[in-house]
Amino acid sequence: MLFAEITDDGRGGADVSQGSGLDGIRRRAAALDGTMEISRPPGGPTVITVELPCA
């Protein structure tokens, strides 16, 4: 598995339903049989975790 974790220094609260950026990442990961998780607590930080299989 390829594992990537992206963290920002913002205030958190990223909303997947607003725009297509985060949802686009999720769809691309799923197309490769991978996953994307978002942790977005109020006050931050937002953390995106992507796991992709390596063959």
PyMOL commands that set and color helices and strands:
alter all, ss='L'
color gray80, all
select helices_A, chain A and resi 21-31
alter helices_A, ss='H'
color red, helices_A
select strands_A, chain A and resi 2-7+35-39+47-52
alter strands_A, ss='S'
color yellow, strands_A
deselect
rebuild
show_as cartoon
